Amino acid sequence: MKNENNKILNQEIKKTSILNDIFENDPFGLLEVKAKNQIITPDDRLVASFEEINNFYKVHSCEPKKSIDMNERRLYSRLEGLKNDYKKIQLLKKYDTYNLLEK
């Protein structure tokens, strides 16, 4: 019985040693746990899209206009939509560095 217990104990020690070796030697980083991407809320997307408008103003020193440039026209349309939505204005007020949401 004592011999069988020693055999089981030795097997458990060997398993533990193998597992420790696996966890300590991971040259490919397969066991690294990566953080999940943060969930982006609709409010986060709204703020990010408004920041694009702020950046346009910062670079060009003017609001985007109804232009033939597709990027500027997209920003113009977005800004006009925001100006007509009271709830979005309230949410974006603290990000409105250039008072773009004032009619």
N, C-alpha and C positions, 0 to 999 in steps of 0.2 A: 504494500500500500504506500509506504514511504517513497519507494522508487517511482511509483506512478505519479505521486504528488509532485516530486521533483521534476519529472518529465513535463508535466503540465505547466509548472512554474517556469521552466526553461523556455517552453514554447511561447508563453505570454511575454516573457522578457525579450525574446527574439522578435516577436511581432511589434512590441513597443519600440524596439531599437530600429526596426525597418521603417516604421511610421515616422519616427523622429528624423531619420536620415532623409526621408522623402520631403518632409516639411522644411528641413534646414538646407537642403540642396535642390533648389528650384531654378536652374539656370535660364529657363525660358519664361519665368514669371507666370506660369500657368495657375499657380495657387493664389496670386494676388487678387484681392477683392477690390473691384472698382466701384466707386460710388455711382449710384444711379443718377441719371440726368435729372436736374431739377425740373419739376413740372411747370410749364409756362402757362400762366393763366391768361384769359382774354384781356384783363387789365394790363398785364405785362406786355402783351403784343401791342395794345393800344399805345402805351407809353413809348415803346420802341419805335413805332411808326411815327409818333409825334416827334421823337428825337431826330428822325431823318429830316423832318421839316425844319427843326431848329438848326441842324447842321447845314442845310441849304442856306438858311438865312445868314448863318455865321460866315459862310464862304462868299456868298453873293451880295450881302448887305441889303437884301430885299426879299419880300415874300415870293414864293413861286408864282408864276403867271400862267395864264392859259396860252401856252406856247406850242410850237411845233416840236420842240424837244420832248420826247415821250416821258423821260424821267421827271422833268420839271412839271409837265402837265399832270402826271400822276400825283405828284406832291400837291399841286394846286387843287386838284379835285378832292384829295384827302382833306386838305385844310378847309376847304369850303364846306365839306360834309361835317367836319368837327365844329365849325362855327355855328352850325344850325342844330347842334345837339347839346342841350343844356346839361344833361347828365355827364357827357364826356368833357364838356368845358370844366365842370366842377372837379372832375377827377384829374384833369391835366393842368389845372391852374398852377400848381406848385412847380410844374416843369416848363411853364410858359415864360421862358427867360426874356423873350423879345416882344411880349404882349401881342402875339400873333392871333390869339383867340378873341381879341376885342374886335367888335364889328365896326 
